Amino acid sequence: MYLILVVGVYIIAARKLVDWKSWKEYYPTIQFYIVCNLLYNFIFYQHTLWRYKAVTISWLNHTIIEITFSFFIVPVVLMIYLQYFPEGNKKYIYLSVWVSYFSFIEYLFEKKGLFIYENDWNLWWSTLFNLITFVIIRIHHKNPLTAFMISIPIIVILLFFFHPSLLELK
């Protein structure tokens, strides 16, 4: 039930806040995020850092929630985020608001048992990850190659901290 509510809220936000005439401008960055997110979920299916948990319907699992998040919520969020991104010093406040918003939503979902931390992940790591993600999203929108180059060492660092067995040479 909550998933339908969340999707509904973002559909309303999409209708009110997104300039749909310019959706193609944001499409490559949306694809970048979706590919990275789904790749993470595919590769680390057996060793996740976080997962979604439905408490109302048994068939509503992490995978279905993640697909809904990736294909319905993320495109709306990224178009709103990028469309209204300010210049100058206001961009730091704007970035802080988005990171705080996503971290707060995650906090609420975790308290309700809808979001589960695993393998030493916690809200503080998520907040840092949200900060990095929103910065990379903005960079990708302006310069995709730079975003790829910055993302690779970040991925290696995350692997080192949270999936060290993947980096061991055997």
N, C-alpha and C positions, 0 to 999 in steps of 0.2 A: 504494500500500500504506500509506504513512504517513497518508493522509487517512482511511482506514478505521480505523486505530489511534487517531488523534486523535478522531474521532467516537465511537468505542467508549469512550474514556476519559471523554468528556463525557456519554455516556449513563449510564455508571456513576455519575458525579458527580450527574447529575440524579436518579437513583433514590435515592441516599443523602442528598443535601443539600437538594433542593428540596421545599418544602411545596406540593404540587400543589393543595391545597384553596384556596390563595390566588393562583393563577396570574392570575386576572382583574385583580388589583391591579397587576400588573406589565405587563400586556398593552399599554397605551398607550405606555409607555416603550420596550418592545421594538419596537413599530411605529415609533416615532420614530427609533430607531437604524437599523432596517432600511431605512426610506425614505431617510434621509440617506445611508447607505452605498451603497445601490443607485443613488441619484440621482448621487452622486459618480462611481461607476463608469460610469454611462451617459453623463454629460456629458463626462467626461474620458477616454473610452475611448482616444483617440489621444494623450493627453498625461498618462499616469499618473505618480504620484509613487512608487508601489510597485506591485509585481505579484507574484503567486504563480507559481511555476514547478514543474511536476511533472517528476520525473526518471525515473519508472518507466514511465508509460503515456503515449503520445503524445496521445491524445484528452483527457487530463486537463489542461485549460488553466486560465488565471486565472479565467475566467468561471465554470466549474463549481466550482472551489475557493471562489470568493467566494460563490456561491449556497449552497454547503454551509455555509460559515462563517456567513453571514447567517441562514439558516433552521434550522440545527441547533445550532451552537455558541453563537452570540450569545444566543439566548433563555435557554439554560441559564446562561451566564455572568451575564447581567443579573439573572436571578431569584436566583441565589446572592448576587451582589454586593448587591442591594437588600434581600434578606431578612435578611441578617446585619449590615447597616450599623449600627454602634454610634453612640451619642450621646456628647457631651463630647469630651475631648481624644483619646480612642481612635480617633475617626474619621480623624484625620490619619495615624496609624499604619496603619489599615485601608486608607486610600486609597493610601498609599505602597506597601503590600504588593501591591495589585492592579496599580498602575502598574509596579512592579518585575517582577512576574510576567509581565505581557504584554510588556514590553520584553525580558525575558530570553528568553522563548519566541521572539520575533522575532529576537533575536540568534542563537539556535541555528539557526533556520530559514535565516537569511541565511548563516551559516557553512556550512551543508549545501547551499547553492545553491537552496533552495526558496523563497526570498523575495529579490526583486531590487529594489534602490533605483534610482530614475530621476529625472532632472530636478532635481538638487541636493538631493534628499531623503536623509536618513541616519538612523542610529539615534538621534541626539540629537533630531532633529526628531520622530521617532516617539515618543520618551519624553515630550516636551512635549505632543505630540498626545494620547497616552494619558492624561496628567494632565488635560488639558482635557476629553477625552471622558468620563472617569469622573466628573469634577465636574459636567459638564452632565447626565449621566445621572441623577445624584442630584438635581440641581435639577429636572429634568423630572419625576421621580417625585413631587416635592413640589409643584411649581408649573410646569406645562407652558408657560404664556405667558411666564414669566420666562426659561425655557430657550430659547425661540424668540428672544426679544429679545437675549439674550446671544450666541446662535449666529450671528446675522446679521453683526455686526461681525467676529467671528472668521473667518467665511467670507470676508469681504471682505479681511481682512488676509492670509489664506492665498493668496487669488487674487492679491493684489498681489505677494507674494514669489515664488510658484511658477508663476503663470500670468499674468504682466503683460500679455501680448498680448491677453488677454480684456478688460482694463480700458482699453485704448487707444481713444480716440475717433477714428474715421476719417472 
